[in-house]
Amino acid sequence: MRECIRRAGCIGLMILCFAVLTGCSLFAKDEGSKVVMQLSDYYDVPDGKALIIIDETVYDKYALFADGMTYIDLDTVLEMYSHRFFPVESENTLYFTTPTAVYDFTPDSKHFECNGEPSEANVPIVKKLGGMYYVATAFLEQLGITYRFEDNPARLLITYSKDQFLCMDAKTDTPIRAGKDLQADRIKELKTGDRLRVIDGGGIRENGFIKVQSEDGVRGYALQDDLGESYYADPEFAPYKEEEYTHIDVDGRIYLGWQLMYTTDNVGILKEHLAAAPEVNVVSPTWFFLDGTNGEFISYASHEYMDYAHEKGVSVWATYKNDTIEGHFSCTEDSHTILSSTTKRRAMIDSIMDTVREYGLDGINIDFEMLKLDSGVYFVQFLRELSVRCRLNNIVLSVDNYIPEAYNAYYDIKEQGKIVDYVVIMGYDQHTAGLGESGSVSSLDWFTNALTATVELAPPERVVMGVPFYTRLWREENGGNVAVEATIGMRETSGTISGKELTWRESNGQYYSEWSKKGKLYRIWIEDEESLKRKADASRAAGVKGLAAWKLGDETPGTWELLKDYLENDHSAECALPPED
């Protein structure tokens, strides 16, 4: 027995000596497969393309890789970064607008224009492949987008999220493997201290492996035991920040009165209106009407008018209309012809800016009504391009809008609220002759709903709310025929309703009256001080910048004083009650 034990001990000693001599350990860690898989095989990126990794996610589209530059497809750029790239297929051009510049890019050309001036880049800024536009990352970087490029294979690492991310550092030299197994091929060798991003929450842990991504975008699996404690870190690159649009902020509140003008002899009416309404600090005369489809305007502007307004400390934001004055223009079709053509659209902008310089205008008021759905994107692009010219020349840009509803969403009040100085809402014409139904010009509940919808789309400090200085007298005949008997200014209303019984309608925030005459029913919802004070109070509560009125001269004495009081002071308790008899 002792001999057996002695022999066993000798054998064990021999094995131990052999292990020492050969540098082996009976208890060595299994290092697994040492086979290295090439990243080009692991990612299998097609020639001429680059893998896109956004934060910790492999994107489902490739970038183009050409001329030593990476290019991101336009759909991705529009969705993730800026919706202000504007492709026009018929012109084979991609337009891009910033707060102070308008770029024109021809695909696959190094030549481009910025604010009408020719320029040249080292490589094409825009490429086109398979009908899709692609934008160079170098250009996007100038707009605040940051990225990192790695090659072999080409891959683009983009930081998008502002959130911190989960990290672990390598405690020792260890590989990232292609799978959750020691026998999986190695795809990257980590050094002690290398930081890894834990992706997909680490994935489903198997065999002690955790899912990670290296700082150069290699994704795979590492042994969790080879990694330190997890912690949160800030993004490696500065996240994208949307370019900021500056605005002209008028001191105090805005009290804007539109003036209907069809003559250049108009300073006399301005003097009359301002004398009756000293609270008005902005006038918008309808001076310019589109004429034909080349972007030219019929003008009723007056230097004498400008001089008097400025003498009184009143700003002039001239109104530019796509109107049918003198039958020269179709609001719907001719507007589309101009807006959808870059050449015509920019000729119109040039015409506008020429009149701004000629007359020394303080601002522009765009009133383009009855546009069709297809014109919407071109109208917004027109406003972007016009806003650049206004911003560079310190000119106020305001835009008139219908109240926001689903059918007119293409006017894009949300975008207007970012790019123009003031979004003006025409809070009237709730019921018009074409509806075939009688009703209020601007009931309080309708007006308040419009306010709420507007300030959800545009910052309230960028909003001016329009109120009516008129109402409509409706005539209804047997058989249901409904027609507008007359459109009546506030000054004339008292004569129309003299001797008639009035009823206060709380939801309308208005007095109502009806009477019969010669077998016909007449109905009227009255715009007066009681209705207007409630609209002004609702506007105050919404925090809007000011009030506008259509139109100067139709109001009764003291109306502007009342509007100013109710916009600037809280009268909500009074407005919640019916008027005192």
C-alpha positions, 0 to 999 in steps of 0.5 A: 500500500505504501508503495502505491502511495509513493508511486502516485505521489511521484506521478503527481510530482512529475505532472506538476513539474511538467506543468511548471516547466511548460508554463501551463496551469492546471487551473488556467482560465479558458480563453476560448476561441482565438479566431478573429473575424474581420469586421468587414465579414461581421458587418457585411457593408456593401461597397459604396455604403456605410453602416449607420449606428445611431446611439446604440441602434444599427439603423435600417438604412445605409449611408452613401460613402463616396469621394471620402464623404458620407451622405445620409438619405433625405428621408432620415434627415427630414425625420430626425434633424431638419424638416426644412430641406425642400426637394423640388423634383421638377427642378432637380434641386434640393433647397435648404433654409436656415434662419439667415440663409437659403441654399440651392443644391444641384445633386452631384455638383460641387456648385451651389448657391447661398442667398443667390450667390454662387459658391463651391464645395470640395465635394458635392453636398448633395448626391442623388441615387435611385431617385433619393437625395442624400446630404453630406454629413460635413454639411449637416455637421455645420448645422449642429449634427455631430458624428464620428466616422470609422472605416474597415468597414465604413460606419457612421456613429451618430449621437442623437439622444441627449440622455445618459447611457449605461457603461462598463469599463474593461477590467482586463484585456478581453475580447468582444465576441460575435456571439454569447459563447467562448467559442464565438469568433473575436471581433475586437480586442479590448484593453484594460480601461476601455469604455463600453456602452451596454446596449439593449440593457445588456441583452439576454445574459447567457454563459456570463456574456453581456451585449456591448458596443465599443466607442468605435461602433463594434457591437457584440458580447463580452464576459461580464466578469471582465467588466467593472461596475456599471455607471451612467455617462453623458453622450460622447458627442454633443447632441444635435440642437435645432437652429434657433430663429430670432424674432423681432419682439415689439415692446408691449402689446400689439394693437393692429388695425387693418385698413382696406385701401384701393387708392393711393390717396389714403393719408386722409383716412389714416388721420381720421382713423388714428384720431379716433383710435389712439391706442392703435400702434400698428396699421396694416393697409391693404396696399399690395395685390398680386397681379398676374403670375410673375410675382408682381403687385398692384400698389396703392402705397403712399409715402405721405401715409408712411410719413404721417404714421411715423410722425404719430409713432405708429408702425406700418406693416403693409398687407400683401394679398393674393386677391382677385382685385380687378379680376386679374388674379385667381386666389387658388390657381394663380397663387399655386402657379407662383408659389410652386415655381422657385423662379416666380416665388423668388421674383415675388419675394424680390417685389415685396422687398423692393416695396419695403425699401421704396416706402420704408415699411416697418413690417410685412403682413402676408394675407394669402387666402383660399390656397389649395392643399397642394399649395401648402408646402410651397406657401410654407417654403415661401414664408421660410425664404421671405423670413430670411430676407426680413431677418437680414433687413430687420423687417417684421414678418406677420402672416394672416391665418384662418383659425386652425382646423383640420381642413387648413392644417397645410397652412402649418401654423406650428412652423409659422410660429417658429419662422415668422415674427407674428402669427395673426389669426382671423378670429371671424367669419365663423359663418359666411354666405357660402355656408348656407347656414346663418350664425355668428361671425365670431361666437365666444366659444368658437373664438376661445376654441380657436385661441386654445388650438392656436397657442398649442401650435405657436408660442402665445407671444408670437400670436396676434388674435383678430377680432371683427368690427362687423356682423352679418344680418341674415335673411331666411325665407320659406323653403330654407333659403338662407342669404346674407342681407347685409354685412354691417359695421359696428357703427351701423348696427345700432340703427339696424336693431333699433326697437328690436328685442335683444337676447343675451346668449351666453355660449355665443358671448353675444346679443342675438335678435330676430324678427319677421318682415314680409314673410321673411325671418331676419337674424343677427348675432351682434358684435359690440363692446360686450362681445369684444370685451369677452374676446379680449379677456379670453385673449388675455387669459391665453397670453397672446401678444396682441389684438388685430381688428378688421377693420379700422373705422367700423368700430364705435368710439371707445372700442380700442380703449376697451380692447386695450383695457381687457387685454392688459387687465383681468376682467374675467370675473365680470366677463363670466356674468351676463351684461347688466341690463 
